[in-house]
């Protein structure tokens, strides 16, 4: 398929973070783009501002007529779309050219020099850092989050170099053809797709076998490649870590050089690892170390990755996408590092019944490390309920004296009644949409007025 011959691109599930980046890419490259999603969001609003037609009712009557011409229209869908989706079934039954999100990303980047970031945790931040480092040489980066520096999940460049977030969900990353790739982590996840952790590991091995030039892996993973680590021997080693004025300063030893006094503003040692992975990939590509150092010092982060929503002397509210026990532990460690003497309240919305079931004890252990816990109902996303799997079950396992089951509509009241000076809101569901409403209501109250 020659993408240059495609006039129209229609997205079923256009509001997804990965889907919307590709929709934005086609729009700015002169294609007619339209799509469906189940609800409006800030992401869909930003696409509408670019001229994309989007509707929120699954109905054939809403599809623009020009997109019903199957000779000129490419249909892109996300695996998260339900099988009974009316629009997708129409396109299938009428033999339109239809590709999964991962397939079209593979075709877009197939003729580029591709740098791919994979891993069950850290890939969004790492790919955003790498995209920022590679931006001066006009790489085009497809991200799984909104980079603060660009207020976008697409860093638009030219068509010679691409940076992609290689997603293991639904084995999507096997559609890519990376020249340089890294694997940040291989913790068990997406067991609703893979069944067993061994199958997930086999998929990562299959992905790394597709790498044509250089593979870079976090030290300790069962993969062969250049290694990176913090404070331990590796091909790329970060050391002499210090925190000064709210930022990290550290040195890095590469296979051929040492670069000193790198400044990096994201909290948490896991983010130093993310920065180190991006540095290693850019160094292997050939970006000068001084240029990498400069880019790391100006990287502002990714929205919903330890994002400060309120930050005053008396109260802090942080928003983060963490939805796996490993990620929750990383956030808790980062918050403790930044606020060692403060009480910390976590508001957590579990994501998926299957993930809650598969990691119930690990979730309970991670949440028990906070001083106070507010637990919301499970966000189902693409799943139907599983008997016996609910927030009450998780709640009973959390070893924290100050814990409460909460509802979306009483969060502000419960937070206001807490003595905690630091609040962390975590989850991958619609808690991300709730945060701004909670913040606006909190700052109007006497206790947290700004």
C-alpha positions in Angstrom: 0.0 0.0 0.0 1.3 3.4 -1.0 0.3 5.9 1.6 0.8 8.7 -1.0 -2.2 7.4 -2.9 -4.5 7.5 0.2 -6.8 10.6 0.2 -8.9 9.9 3.3 -8.0 8.3 6.6 -10.8 7.4 9.0 -10.1 6.4 12.6 -12.3 4.2 14.7 -11.2 5.2 18.2 -9.5 8.4 17.2 -9.2 9.8 20.8 -6.7 7.1 21.9 -3.3 8.5 22.7 -1.6 6.4 20.0 -4.3 6.8 17.5 -4.5 10.6 17.9 -0.8 11.0 17.2 -1.2 9.2 13.8 -4.3 11.2 13.1 -2.4 14.4 13.7 0.4 13.1 11.5 -1.9 12.5 8.5 -3.7 15.8 9.1 -0.6 17.9 9.0 0.6 16.0 5.9 -2.5 17.0 3.9 -4.8 14.0 4.2 -8.5 14.3 4.9 -9.0 12.9 8.4 -12.1 12.0 10.4 -13.1 9.6 13.1 -15.2 8.3 15.9 -14.7 8.0 19.6 -17.0 7.3 22.5 -16.5 10.6 24.3 -15.0 14.1 23.8 -11.7 14.8 25.5 -8.9 17.4 25.4 -7.2 15.2 22.8 -10.3 15.1 20.4 -10.7 18.8 20.9 -7.2 19.5 19.8 -7.8 17.4 16.7 -11.0 19.3 15.9 -9.0 22.5 16.2 -6.8 21.1 13.3 -9.9 20.6 11.2 -10.5 16.9 11.9 -14.2 15.9 11.8 -15.0 13.8 14.9 -18.3 12.4 16.2 -19.2 10.5 19.4 -22.1 8.3 18.4 -21.4 5.0 16.8 -23.6 5.4 13.8 -23.1 5.2 10.0 -25.0 8.4 9.5 -22.2 10.3 11.2 -19.5 9.2 8.8 -18.8 12.0 6.2 -19.9 10.8 2.8 -16.5 11.2 1.2 -15.1 8.7 3.6 -17.5 6.0 2.4 -15.5 5.8 -0.9 -13.5 2.6 -0.3 -11.1 3.3 -3.2 -9.8 6.5 -1.5 -10.2 5.7 2.2 -7.9 4.0 4.6 -9.6 2.9 7.9 -7.4 2.7 11.1 -8.7 1.1 14.3 -7.5 0.4 17.7 -7.8 -3.1 19.3 -9.6 -1.5 22.3 -12.7 -1.0 20.1 -15.5 -3.4 21.0 -16.2 -6.2 18.4 -19.8 -5.0 18.1 -18.8 -1.5 16.9 -21.2 -0.6 14.1 -18.9 1.5 12.1 -15.9 -0.9 12.1 -18.2 -3.8 11.2 -19.5 -1.8 8.2 -16.0 -1.2 6.9 -15.1 -4.8 7.4 -18.2 -6.1 5.6 -17.7 -3.7 2.7 -14.0 -4.7 2.2 -12.4 -1.3 3.0 -8.6 -1.2 3.4 -8.4 -1.6 7.2 -5.3 -1.6 9.4 -4.7 -1.7 13.1 -3.0 1.3 14.7 0.3 -0.7 15.0 0.2 -1.8 11.3 -0.2 1.8 10.0 2.6 3.0 12.4 4.8 0.2 11.0 4.1 1.4 7.4 4.7 5.1 8.2 8.1 4.3 9.9 9.1 1.4 7.7 11.1 3.5 5.3 12.7 5.6 8.0 15.6 5.1 10.4 13.5 4.0 13.3 14.4 4.3 17.0 11.9 2.3 19.0 11.4 2.4 22.8 9.7 -0.7 24.3 9.0 -1.9 27.9 6.1 -2.5 30.2 7.1 0.7 32.2 8.9 3.9 31.2 8.5 3.8 27.5 6.3 6.9 27.2 8.7 9.1 29.2 11.8 7.6 27.5 10.4 8.0 24.0 9.4 11.6 24.8 12.9 12.3 26.1 14.4 10.7 23.0 12.1 12.6 20.7 13.2 15.8 22.4 16.9 14.9 22.0 16.3 14.0 18.3 14.1 17.0 17.5 17.0 19.3 16.3 17.9 16.8 13.6 14.2 16.8 12.5 13.1 13.3 13.7 9.4 12.7 13.7 8.3 11.2 17.0 5.1 9.2 17.8 4.5 9.3 21.5 2.2 7.6 24.0 1.7 10.7 26.0 1.5 14.5 25.7 5.1 15.9 25.8 5.0 19.1 27.9 7.7 20.8 25.6 5.4 20.4 22.6 1.9 20.1 24.1 1.5 17.2 21.7 1.9 13.4 21.3 3.5 14.1 17.9 6.8 15.8 17.4 6.7 16.6 13.7 9.9 16.5 11.7 10.8 15.0 8.4 10.4 11.5 7.0 14.0 10.2 7.3 14.2 9.5 11.1 11.4 8.3 13.4 11.1 7.8 17.2 8.3 5.5 18.2 6.9 4.1 21.4 6.8 0.4 20.8 3.7 -0.9 22.6 3.6 -4.6 23.7 -0.2 -4.5 24.1 -1.8 -6.9 21.6 1.8 -7.6 20.3 1.6 -4.3 18.5 5.4 -3.7 18.5 5.9 -6.7 16.2 4.7 -4.5 13.4 7.7 -2.3 13.6 11.1 -2.5 11.9 13.5 -0.8 14.4 17.1 0.0 13.6 17.9 0.9 17.2 15.7 -0.2 20.1 15.7 -0.3 23.8 13.7 -2.4 26.4 13.2 -0.6 29.7 11.4 -3.4 31.6 9.6 -6.7 31.2 7.3 -7.0 34.2 4.2 -9.1 33.8 1.3 -7.0 32.4 -1.5 -7.3 29.8 -2.1 -10.9 31.0 -5.6 -10.5 29.6 -3.8 -10.6 26.2 -0.9 -12.9 26.9 -2.3 -15.3 29.4 1.1 -16.1 31.0 4.2 -13.9 31.8 6.3 -16.3 29.7 4.3 -15.5 26.6 4.9 -11.8 27.2 8.7 -12.4 27.6 8.6 -14.5 24.3 7.0 -11.5 22.6 9.8 -9.2 23.8 12.4 -11.6 22.5 10.6 -11.7 19.1 10.6 -7.9 19.1 14.3 -7.7 19.8 15.0 -10.1 17.0 13.6 -7.5 14.6 16.2 -4.9 15.6 18.6 -4.5 12.7 21.4 -2.4 14.3 21.7 -2.0 18.1 19.6 -3.2 21.0 19.9 -1.4 24.4 18.5 -3.0 27.5 18.1 -2.2 31.2 20.7 -4.2 33.1 19.3 -7.4 34.5 16.8 -8.1 31.7 17.2 -11.5 30.1 18.2 -10.0 26.7 21.5 -9.5 24.9 22.4 -6.0 24.1 24.2 -2.9 25.4 23.2 -2.4 29.0 22.3 0.7 31.1 22.1 1.1 34.8 22.3 3.6 37.7 25.1 3.2 40.2 26.2 -0.1 38.9 28.5 -1.3 36.1 27.0 -1.3 32.6 27.8 -0.1 29.1 26.0 3.2 30.0 26.2 4.0 33.7 24.7 7.0 35.6 26.5 7.9 38.8 27.3 10.7 41.3 23.6 11.4 41.6 22.7 14.6 43.6 19.5 16.5 44.1 20.0 20.3 44.0 17.2 22.9 43.8 14.6 20.2 42.9 16.5 18.7 40.0 18.9 15.8 39.5 22.6 16.4 38.6 24.5 13.3 37.6 27.4 12.0 35.5 27.3 9.3 32.8 29.9 6.9 31.6 29.4 5.7 28.0 31.5 3.0 26.3 33.8 5.7 25.0 33.4 8.8 27.2 32.3 10.4 30.4 29.9 13.4 30.5 29.6 15.3 33.7 27.0 17.4 35.5 23.9 16.5 33.5 20.9 18.4 34.7 17.5 16.6 34.7 14.3 18.0 36.2 12.1 14.9 36.5 11.9 13.3 40.0 12.6 9.7 40.8 15.5 7.4 40.0 13.3 5.5 37.5 13.3 8.7 35.5 17.1 8.9 35.6 16.9 5.4 34.1 14.6 6.7 31.4 16.9 9.6 30.6 19.9 7.2 30.5 18.1 4.9 28.0 17.3 7.9 25.8 20.9 9.1 26.1 22.2 5.7 25.1 20.0 5.4 22.0 20.9 8.9 20.9 24.6 8.3 21.5 24.5 5.1 19.4 22.7 7.0 16.7 25.5 9.6 16.7 24.1 12.6 18.5 27.0 14.5 20.2 27.0 14.1 24.0 27.0 17.9 24.6 23.8 18.2 22.5 22.2 15.3 24.5 23.2 17.0 27.7 21.6 20.3 26.7 18.3 18.5 25.6 18.1 16.7 28.9 18.3 19.9 30.9 15.4 21.4 28.9 13.1 18.4 29.0 9.9 19.4 30.9 8.2 15.9 31.1 5.1 14.2 30.0 1.5 15.1 31.1 0.2 12.7 33.7 3.7 11.5 34.5 4.3 13.1 37.9 2.6 16.3 36.8 2.2 19.0 39.4 -1.3 20.3 39.3 -1.1 22.3 42.6 2.3 23.2 44.1 2.3 25.7 47.0 4.1 25.8 50.4 1.1 24.3 52.1 -0.3 21.8 49.6 0.8 19.7 46.6 -1.3 17.7 44.2 0.4 15.4 41.7 -1.3 13.6 38.8 0.2 10.4 37.4 -0.8 7.7 35.0 0.6 4.8 37.2 -1.7 1.8 36.9 0.6 -1.1 37.6 2.1 -2.0 41.1 5.6 -1.4 39.8 4.6 2.1 38.6 2.8 2.9 41.9 5.9 1.9 43.8 8.1 4.2 41.6 5.7 7.2 42.2 5.6 6.5 46.0 9.4 6.4 46.1 9.7 9.6 44.1 7.2 11.5 46.3 9.0 10.3 49.5 12.3 11.5 48.0 10.8 15.0 47.3 8.7 15.3 50.4 10.3 13.1 53.1 8.6 14.7 56.1 5.1 15.1 54.8 2.0 12.9 55.0 1.0 11.6 51.6 -2.5 10.7 50.4 -3.0 8.5 47.3 -6.2 8.5 45.3 -6.2 5.4 43.1 -8.5 4.2 40.4 -7.8 0.6 39.4 -7.7 0.0 35.7 -9.2 -3.3 34.3 -10.8 -6.1 36.3 -8.2 -8.6 34.9 -5.2 -6.5 36.0 -6.7 -6.0 39.4 -7.2 -9.7 39.7 -3.8 -10.7 38.4 -1.9 -8.3 40.7 -4.2 -7.9 43.7 -1.6 -8.6 46.4 1.0 -6.4 44.6 -1.5 -3.5 44.3 -2.3 -3.9 48.0 1.4 -3.8 49.0 2.2 -0.8 46.9 -0.8 1.2 48.1 -0.1 0.3 51.7 3.1 2.4 51.6 1.1 5.6 51.5 -0.1 7.3 54.7 -3.7 7.6 53.5 -5.5 5.8 50.7 -8.7 6.7 48.8 -9.7 3.9 46.6 -12.1 4.4 43.6 -14.2 1.9 41.7 -12.4 -0.2 39.0 -12.4 1.5 35.6 -13.5 -1.3 33.2 -12.1 0.2 29.9 -12.5 -2.6 27.4 -13.6 -5.3 29.8 -16.8 -6.7 31.3 -17.0 -7.2 35.0 -15.4 -10.3 36.6 -17.3 -11.9 39.4 -15.8 -11.1 42.8 -13.2 -8.7 41.4 -14.0 -5.2 42.7 -12.4 -2.4 44.7 -13.9 -3.8 48.0 -11.7 -6.9 47.5 -8.6 -4.8 47.0 -9.6 -2.5 49.8 -9.7 -5.4 52.3 -6.1 -6.3 51.5 -4.6 -2.8 51.9 -2.6 -2.5 55.2 -3.2 1.1 56.0 -5.0 2.4 59.0 -6.3 5.5 57.2 -8.1 4.1 54.1 -11.4 4.8 52.6 -13.5 3.7 49.6 -14.5 6.8 47.7 -16.7 7.9 44.8 -15.8 10.3 42.0 -18.3 12.8 43.2 -17.1 13.2 46.8 -13.3 13.3 46.2 -13.0 17.0 46.9 -14.8 16.7 50.3 -12.6 13.8 51.4 -9.4 15.4 50.3 -10.3 18.6 52.1 -10.9 16.6 55.3 -7.5 15.0 55.1 -4.5 16.3 57.0 -2.1 15.2 54.2 -0.2 18.0 52.6 0.7 15.9 49.5 -2.0 14.3 47.4 -1.2 11.9 44.5 -3.9 10.9 42.0 -3.1 7.7 40.1 -4.6 5.6 37.4 -5.1 5.1 33.6 -8.9 5.5 33.5 -11.1 8.5 33.6 -9.3 9.8 36.8 -7.2 11.6 34.2 -10.3 13.6 33.3 -11.4 14.1 36.9 -8.1 15.7 38.0 -8.7 19.1 36.5 -12.2 19.3 38.0 -10.9 18.3 41.4 -8.1 20.9 41.2 -10.5 23.7 40.2 -12.8 22.9 43.1 -10.0 22.5 45.6 -8.5 25.9 44.8 -11.9 27.5 45.4 -12.1 26.2 48.9 -10.7 28.1 51.8 -8.3 25.4 52.8 -6.5 25.1 49.5 -7.1 28.5 47.9 -4.2 29.8 45.8 
